[in-house]
Amino acid sequence: MQVNFKLFSWIKPLFDPKWLTAVIYGGRGSGKTVGVVHFLLLQALKKKQLIVCARLTKEAIENSVYSEIKNQIEDLKLSEYFEIKATEIICKLNGSRFTFKGLYKGPESIKGGSRISYFWIDEAEAVSAYVLSLIEPTLREDGSMMIITFNPKSRFYDVYDRFVTKKTSSREYVHKTNWDSNPFMSKRLNWQRLGEYEKAVESGDMSIYNWIWEGHLLENSSIQVLYGKWTVEDFEEDSEDSQVYYGLDFGYSVDPTAIVRCYIKDEVLYITHELYEFKLEIDHIGQIAERKIPGFKRARVTADCARPESISFLKRQGYDVVPCEKGKGSVEDGIEFLRTFKRIVIHPRCVNFEKEANLYSWKVDKNTNEIRTPPVPEDSYNHLIDALRYALERVMKARQADYSGFLRLHGDYR
């Protein structure tokens, strides 16, 4: 069998069995995905392997990773050795299997896996530390490896923080690669890169180009929903003169329960306290919030209306929890309202709010690498920000109404 595998220089260390984890990160055009596919196809041909290919959502896998493996099998003229099925790819020579998994829904199912040789997470920048903690114990076979590929976006992402910022294990192979290290990059893709570089230079904003193509972190960029509005500062709370507002966003399988406490003074929005807890049972929300959020027990709390049973439970526990009023455009309207403040000041103890302020971003058109029009926010890293929108819902409605010059900010809260 004569096959011209594309084995990039950064792939060769992966053949060393000492690595428990391989992390390959960088910008577009670096060949990360193709390189890993070729490595895994070679391993699948050598002996029987179970190879799990994962992304956050199953739909993304079927549209890209699955298709990429199928395309490379055809390009390498290996079709006679592999059977392409609807949900898996099987090597006819030895029974090696490629299976595909989404990590966002039901991540606990990962724990049931066994005899996995390779667990590859593609586009892994937003994978949480919790999901990683479920995957690692499933790799029990000698020589088994977790492979992670991603384009870094922020230092606040768990994957970047653990494997790049805080790399400590001698069993983790971590390598950054970009387009200029890819000898197989097509002329067409390079022409696209050059066009986007010229547009970035002309606009004076290199942040998105540097993120997409050079593998730089995307910080202080217009792609961030709250760009230019927030800061982290220590402040003394003006509790006597300011009305305090509370918002609650309930957690789901892999999402945290999030509570925000805030107030407004001189058109500045102050974020004073937060609760950000994973796997928090509904009957524990109140007692933990009382410990972490001043005034929670007696406060009016506006919560996500999508969970009426949870709101009803908290009411029966004696908490004054009311549903928000969601409607079409409510997210975008809430974001627009948050951006009307002169500043959003985050207390240093609210570390998760700072993280979300960095990571909550507008969706980008994959064809142009520009913010979509009309702007649509990503539905991720927005739990505390959603809670903040709920907290300020009545304030926003009061400001939108016509009171003939009288601005009633507090409504039922007084």
N, C-alpha and C positions, 0 to 999 in steps of 0.2 A: 504493500500500500504506500504510494507516494503522494503525500499531502503537504501543501505549502501553508502551514500554520503561521499566523502572524504572532510571533512570540516577542513582544516588546522587551526591552532591557529590564523593565520593572517587573515583568512576569517571571523571569527566571528564578528569583529567590523563592517564589511560591512552591517550587518543587522540593524545597528543603522541609522535611517533616517537623522541624523544631517550632514552626510558627503555628500558634493556635488561632491567630486572627491576622488577616491581611486587610489593610485599609488603603485604598487607592482613591485619591481625591484630586480635583483640578477642574479646569474649565472645559467648555465645549471644544470638540475637535481633537481631544487628547487621545482618543481611542480606548478609553477605559472599558466601555461595554464590550466592544469587539474583542479586545485583548482578553478579557475574562471569559467570554464565550469560547474563544479558541482554546484557552487553557482547559476549560471544563470539558469540551468535546474530546480533547486529547486524553484526559483522565478517564472519561467514560469509555473510550475505546480500549484502554489498557487493561482494565479489569472491571468487575461489577461494582457499580457505585450507585448510591441514592443521592441525588443532587436536588436540593430544594432552592428554587429561584423565587425571591420574594420582593414585593414592593408594598407600600402602605395600602393600596387598594388592588383588588383582584382585577378590576377592569383595566387598570394601567398595565398589568402584567400581560394580559391577553393581547393588548394593542401594541406592545413594544418588546418586552423581553422574550416572550414566546415567539413572536414574529422574527426577532433578531436571531435567535437560535436556529429557527427553521430556515431563514435566508442564508445563514452561514453554512449550514449543512448542504444546501443546494450549491452555493458558490464554491465550496471546497470539494464538490462532487462526491459527497458522502451519503447520498440518498439511499443507496443500496444497503447501507449498514444501519440505517435508522428508520423506525416506523413513527410517523408523525400522526398522533391522535389528537382529538379535540381538546383534551385536558392534560395530556402528558406526552413526552417523547421518549421512546424506548430504543436502546441499542440492540439490534438483532444478534450481535456477536456474543454478548455475555449477559444481557438482561439489565444493563445499567438504565436508570430511569431519571428523567428530568421531570419534576413536579413543580406546580406553581401555586403560590399562596399569597393572600392579602393579609396584612398585619393589623389593619385598623379595626376590623370587626372580629370579635372573638379571639383575641391574641392568646388566651389561655389554652386554646386547642394546640398550640405549638408544643406544649409540654408533653403531649401524647406521642410525639415523634420518637423514632428509634432507629438506630443503625444508619444515621445520616452521615455521609462522607463530607459533603460540602453544603453549607447554608449560605447562599449568596443573596445579599440585600442590595438591590440597585436603587439609585436615587434615594439614598438613605439619610439625607441631611435632616429630615424632620422625624426620624425614628426616635422614640423616647428611651430613656434609660430603663424604664420599666419593661418595655418590650425586649430590649437587649438582655435584661436579666432573666427573661423566660427562655430565650433562644440558647444562651450559652450552656446551660446544663443538659440540653438535648444532644450536644456533640460529645459523645462518649467513646467513639471508636478511635483506636490508634491512628494517627495521621489525619483525623478529621479537622476541618477548618471552617471558620466563619470568614466570608469575604464581604467587604463593605465598599461600595463605590458611591461617590457623591460629588456634587459641585458645592463647595462650602458657601454658606450665605451669611451666618452670624456666629460670633463667638458664644452666643447664648444657646445655640442648639446643643443637645446632649451629646450627639455623636462627635461634633467638633471639639467640644469641651473635654470629653474623655480621652479621645484618641490623638488629638493634635495638641491642645493646650496642656493637658495633664498626662501625657503619655508616660507611663511608669513601668509597664511590664516588658521584660526582655523577650517575651514570647509574642509580641505584637509587631508585625511588619507594617510600617506606615510610610507611604510615599506619595509625593505630590508630582503630578505630571500635567503638561499643557500642550496646546497645539504645536508649539515649536519643538516638542520632543516626539512628534508622531511622523515617522517617515512615510506612512501610508495615507496621510491626509490628502483628500482629493483637491484638485484645482478649484472646482466649483465651490466647495466649502470654504476654501481660503479666500476666494473672491467675495463671498458673503461676509467673512470676517473683516476684510479690508473695507468693504462698504460701510459696515457698522462702525468701524474705527473712524472713518472720515466723518460720518454723521455725528459721532460723539465729540470729536475735536471741534466741529463747527458749532455745536450747541454749548460747548464749554462744560459739559457734564460727562465725565468719563466713568462714573460709578457703575452704571449698568453694563457697559462694555467690559470693564475690568472684572466684574462679577461673572458675566456669561463666558468670556473667552480667556481671561487670565487667571481665574480661580481665586480672585481676591474676595475678601469679605464684603458684603453689601451693607454698609453702615453709613449714616448721614446721607441718605438718598431719598429722592422724591418718591421712590417706589413704596416707602414706608407710609402707612396710613396717617400716622400722627407726626410726620416729618416736620421738624422745625418748631413744634409746639410744646414739647415736654422737656423737663429737666429734673434731675435728682438733687434735692436740697434738703438739709435738715432745717426744720422750722418749728416754732412754738405755736401750738394750736390756739386759735382765738375762739375758745369754746363758748364764751358768754354772748357774743354778738352774732354768731354765725349759726344758721340752721344746718344740721347735719343730715346727710342722705345715705341710705343703705340700699345696696342691690345684691341679688343672689342669682347665680347661674348654677343649676344642678349638674352634677357629674354623670357621666355614662360609663361604658365599659372601660375605655382608656382615657376618658376626659376627667379632669379634676372638678370637684365642687369648688366654686369661687365666690367669695363675698368681698365687697368693697365698701369702705366707709369714706365719705368725702364731704367737703363743704366748699362754698364759693365766697370769695371776698374780693371786692374791687375788680371784678371780672377775671379773677385768677381762680382756677379750679385746683384745690388741694386734695391729694390722695393721702389719707392719714394712716389707714390700716387695711390689711388684706387677710383673707383666709384662702389657702390654696392647697387642697388635700385630695389625693387620689384614694379611691376605694373607701370613701367615707359613707358609712351606712346612714340612711335617712334619719334613724332614731338617735344618731350621735351628732347631727349637724348643730342643733341648738346648743347643747352643752359645750361643744368645742368652740363654737362662735362666741359664746359668752366669755370664754377665757381669753380669746384672741382679739375680739372686736368690742371696744368700749361702747356701752349703751345698747348693745344688741337686744337684750332681753325686753326692753321697753320701747324699742324703736319700731316705726313703720318700715317694713322691708319690702321692696318691689322685686318680684322673682319672675323667672322664665315661665310664661303661661303655658308652655308645652307640657308641663308636669303638674296638672291640677291635683292629682292624687298626693303628690309630695307636699304641695301647698296646703292641702286639706289636713294632712298629717301634722304639719308644723303648727297649724292653727289649733288643732286639738291638744297640742302640747303647751299652748298658751302664748304662742308667738304671733305678732301682728304682721303676717305675711300676706301680701296681695299680689295678684297676677299683673304682669305688664300687658300692654295692649299692642300686640304685634299686628302688622299689616304690611301690605306691599310697599316696598321702599323704606321700611322702618329702620333697617340696618344702615342704609346710606344716609337717611335723614339724621339718624343718631350720630353718625360720624361727622356729618356736616355741622351739627350742633356743637360737638366737642371741639371742632376746629374754630369755632367763633370765639373761644376764650383767648384772652391775651397770652396766657401760659397755662400749662398743666404741670403742677409741681408735685413730684412723687417723693414721699418720705423715704430715706435710705432703708428703712426696715421692710419696705414693700418691694423686695427683690424680684418677685415674680411679675409684678406689674411692670417693672423696668424691663424685664425680659420680653414681655409681650409688646411693650412700646417699641422695642427694637425689631421684633419679628413679624408683627401684624402688617401685612403688605397688600398692595393692590395686585390683581392678576395681571400677568404680562402676556401680550400677544406673542406666541412662539414663532410667528413668521417675521415679525419686525423687532422683537425684544423691546417694545414700547408698552406703556401702560394702556390697557384696553380702554376704548371709548364706547359707551360711557364707563367710567371707572367701576370696577366690581372688586370687593375685597376678597382675599382668600379666606376660606372658612377654617382657619387654624390659628393657634396662638391668639385667641380672642376671648378667652373665658372670663378673665377679669375685666376686659374692656366691654364685653357684653353686659356683665354685672353693673358696670359703671353707666352704661346706656339705660339700663332698667332703673337704676337709682335716680337718674336725672330726668326720667320720662315726663313727669308732671311739670318740672321746671321748663323743659323744652316746649311743652304744649302751652304753658302760660305765656311764654315769650312770643309764641307764634300767634296768639289770640289778640283781638283788638279790645283793649280796655280803656280806650280814649285817653291815653296818656298815663294811665295808672298801671304799673307793672306789678302784678301780684305774683310773687315768686313762690310762696309757700303753700297756698291752697289748704288742703286738709291736714298738712303737717303741723300747723300751729296748735 
